[in-house]
Amino acid sequence: MVNNWTANNIPDQSGRVAMVTGANSGLGYESSRELARKGATVIMACRNPQKAERAKAQILAEIPNAQLHLMALDLGRLASVHAFVEAFRSQYDRLDILLNNAGVMAIPQTTTEDGFEMQMAVNYYGHFVLTARLFDLIVNRPHSRIVNLSSVVQYGASIQFDDLNWERNYSRWGVYGQTKLAMTVFANELDRRLKSANIENTRALSAHPGFSITNLQGTSADASGHKGEAWAFKYVIPHLGQSQEMGALPQLYAATSSDAMGGKFYGPRWWARGYPAECPQTPAARRVEDWRKLWERTEELTQTPFNVSA
Ligand SMILES: NC(=O)c1ccc[n+]([C@@H]2O[C@H](COP(=O)([O-])OP(=O)(O)OC[C@H]3O[C@@H](n4cnc5c(N)ncnc54)[C@H](OP(=O)(O)O)[C@@H]3O)[C@@H](O)[C@H]2O)c1
């Protein structure tokens, strides 16, 4: 791995199609901008059209020749995920990079129209369905990548298989941790299935940004109304963490570097901050029987079969 890898190290992406969920702010915005700077056509999959337009204009002001395509996606609604996939497929016949980035953190208990807990829906189920339904456009594309956004919170998390949507004893941080662990587990199982099917072109991996100052913390504090957390997000995290430019590097590394390997987990070298490095995975993220179990439960709950074959 290159020491102190930065966005300048992203190889030329001309002719490649990249999709970034939650592309209008924070790490998704940074990732879209840097992929576009290197020549990729970037599908900015966003929930809010006004915010998406603003983000696109901001990137174009810096990179006038950026190839950006805004598309509407609300990951909290499976109907929206399916409509998004249909719209994408009607315009594109391939996808080289899928960056499953969008997320919400520790919001109060909310149930989606599909009957799922909201954080699980946005951070995990929506991305599972999106990936499953786009898979045939990605598989066999040379050097294609599927990158799932996780977090250091996965280190203290577990998956409640008997209550995946936390209907009993809701804990907003507990669910957040579960969603982020699930994203690494999902990447690990996808990687395992890719390797079993002898698919060498596509790699599945996960990444985390450390602590990075984005809208995530403000959105969370506004939704929960928790004053202590709002204070910590405002006065503590900025000292421990790093800019969103730095925070986006691990996911960009995972999405583009030939050194980034399937089934690995990348984050900042110093846990909360630093240049990209490979990170250890907890025993909870490494239990192969849990990978399969989560995959099958998710197929069932979302009614989305996900067949991994060339
Ligand atoms: N920042 C950190 O320190 C940190 C640490 C660990 C992990 N992460 C992970 O990094 C990822 C990116 O977060 P960020 O820090 O860049 O936060 P952010 O600035 O708040 O960006 C989150 C993005 O997700 C989008 N989003 C939220 N709900 C959505 C939905 N229902 N459908 C589609 N998009 C939706 C948001 O759209 P709106 O603008 O419309 O809300 C926004 O574009 C998340 O998965 C987060 O868990 C961040």
PDBQT file of the ligand as one rigid body, heavy atoms in Angstrom, charges set to zero:
ROOT
HETATM    1  N1  LIG A 401     -18.872  11.104   9.460  1.00  0.00    +0.000 N 
HETATM    2  C1  LIG A 401     -18.380  10.153  10.209  1.00  0.00    +0.000 C 
HETATM    3  O1  LIG A 401     -17.603  10.370  11.145  1.00  0.00    +0.000 OA
HETATM    4  C2  LIG A 401     -18.753   8.744   9.926  1.00  0.00    +0.000 A 
HETATM    5  C3  LIG A 401     -18.207   7.757  10.750  1.00  0.00    +0.000 A 
HETATM    6  C4  LIG A 401     -18.490   6.432  10.466  1.00  0.00    +0.000 A 
HETATM    7  C5  LIG A 401     -19.285   6.108   9.392  1.00  0.00    +0.000 A 
HETATM    8  N2  LIG A 401     -19.814   7.089   8.625  1.00  0.00    +0.000 N 
HETATM    9  C6  LIG A 401     -20.692   6.672   7.522  1.00  0.00    +0.000 C 
HETATM   10  O2  LIG A 401     -20.377   7.432   6.368  1.00  0.00    +0.000 OA
HETATM   11  C7  LIG A 401     -21.527   7.476   5.507  1.00  0.00    +0.000 C 
HETATM   12  C8  LIG A 401     -21.701   8.868   4.965  1.00  0.00    +0.000 C 
HETATM   13  O3  LIG A 401     -22.043   9.731   6.030  1.00  0.00    +0.000 OA
HETATM   14  P1  LIG A 401     -21.522  11.237   6.138  1.00  0.00    +0.000 P 
HETATM   15  O4  LIG A 401     -20.670  11.295   7.345  1.00  0.00    +0.000 OA
HETATM   16  O5  LIG A 401     -21.005  11.725   4.849  1.00  0.00    +0.000 OA
HETATM   17  O6  LIG A 401     -22.896  11.969   6.537  1.00  0.00    +0.000 OA
HETATM   18  P2  LIG A 401     -23.835  13.010   5.760  1.00  0.00    +0.000 P 
HETATM   19  O7  LIG A 401     -23.051  14.212   5.359  1.00  0.00    +0.000 OA
HETATM   20  O8  LIG A 401     -24.999  13.205   6.652  1.00  0.00    +0.000 OA
HETATM   21  O9  LIG A 401     -24.250  12.214   4.466  1.00  0.00    +0.000 OA
HETATM   22  C9  LIG A 401     -25.196  11.176   4.510  1.00  0.00    +0.000 C 
HETATM   23  C10 LIG A 401     -25.854  11.058   3.161  1.00  0.00    +0.000 C 
HETATM   24  O10 LIG A 401     -26.819   9.999   3.233  1.00  0.00    +0.000 OA
HETATM   25  C11 LIG A 401     -28.020  10.484   2.656  1.00  0.00    +0.000 C 
HETATM   26  N3  LIG A 401     -29.224   9.814   3.117  1.00  0.00    +0.000 N 
HETATM   27  C12 LIG A 401     -29.767   9.814   4.359  1.00  0.00    +0.000 A 
HETATM   28  N4  LIG A 401     -30.934   9.144   4.347  1.00  0.00    +0.000 NA
HETATM   29  C13 LIG A 401     -31.127   8.707   3.075  1.00  0.00    +0.000 A 
HETATM   30  C14 LIG A 401     -32.154   7.985   2.424  1.00  0.00    +0.000 A 
HETATM   31  N5  LIG A 401     -33.269   7.582   3.071  1.00  0.00    +0.000 N 
HETATM   32  N6  LIG A 401     -32.017   7.696   1.105  1.00  0.00    +0.000 NA
HETATM   33  C15 LIG A 401     -30.925   8.121   0.420  1.00  0.00    +0.000 A 
HETATM   34  N7  LIG A 401     -29.941   8.846   0.977  1.00  0.00    +0.000 NA
HETATM   35  C16 LIG A 401     -30.045   9.132   2.290  1.00  0.00    +0.000 A 
HETATM   36  C17 LIG A 401     -28.045  11.940   3.059  1.00  0.00    +0.000 C 
HETATM   37  O11 LIG A 401     -29.005  12.641   2.277  1.00  0.00    +0.000 OA
HETATM   38  P3  LIG A 401     -29.725  13.976   2.870  1.00  0.00    +0.000 P 
HETATM   39  O12 LIG A 401     -28.718  15.079   2.739  1.00  0.00    +0.000 OA
HETATM   40  O13 LIG A 401     -30.917  14.128   1.972  1.00  0.00    +0.000 OA
HETATM   41  O14 LIG A 401     -30.075  13.679   4.284  1.00  0.00    +0.000 OA
HETATM   42  C18 LIG A 401     -26.611  12.334   2.754  1.00  0.00    +0.000 C 
HETATM   43  O15 LIG A 401     -26.429  12.563   1.390  1.00  0.00    +0.000 OA
HETATM   44  C19 LIG A 401     -22.691   6.951   6.349  1.00  0.00    +0.000 C 
HETATM   45  O16 LIG A 401     -22.990   5.636   5.954  1.00  0.00    +0.000 OA
HETATM   46  C20 LIG A 401     -22.151   6.964   7.767  1.00  0.00    +0.000 C 
HETATM   47  O17 LIG A 401     -22.730   5.959   8.576  1.00  0.00    +0.000 OA
HETATM   48  C21 LIG A 401     -19.571   8.397   8.868  1.00  0.00    +0.000 A 
ENDROOT
TORSDOF 0
